[in-house]
């Protein structure tokens, strides 16, 4: 899962990023409200972990502005403000869950899994299925009617992003941010190259699933009816 962590406590960020990485999540970190909002609005994440008390812009305002722009990415508020009113205010602003500091990482991990299952962004064992394909994101193993193949890291991440939104057109910049990171100095041509690689992998395993080019938009993973 691609996670954006907006939190000004740098020590907490380091700990959470390490722990989340251990659970195979890809984490981008931001320590500032306004910068966090800019990243949030890229709509490039599966989940946002958002602190309420942030420099330059508080977390509730960040969330309110993102929701006003039509960004529906799930959000877990993480904050020291744990009174009933605080929880209600956070949820009414658009948060999907609310976790009070200090918290055990195991509880955060469980809430991420629970929220991910409800939104379809997480599946047990990271096994993703679409059409005649199945992909084990942990092993980076792709299976189809004609056999299986192991993907490279970038191929695997790109396929995971496409599979999690299969049937929905994805904009090029969204794909680039989710696969390479919001601030990565990557050229758009790299995306086309890896799409070419993935199409060859789909052919290798004999799949009827295809990656369609949506001109002026990006790419769409779809099922292609056999002749």
ABEGO torsion letter per residue (X at the ends): XBBBBBBABAAAAAAAAAAAAAAGBBBBBBABAAAAAAAAAAGABABBBBBABBBGBBAAAAAAAAAAAGBABBBBBBBABABAAAAAAAAAAGBABBBBOBBBAAAAAAAAAAAAAAAGABBBGGBBBBEABBBBAAAGBBBBAAEBBBBBAAAAAAAAAAAAABGBBBBAAAAAAAAAEAABBBBAAAAAAAAAAAAAAAAAAGBABBBBBBBGAEBBBBBBBBX
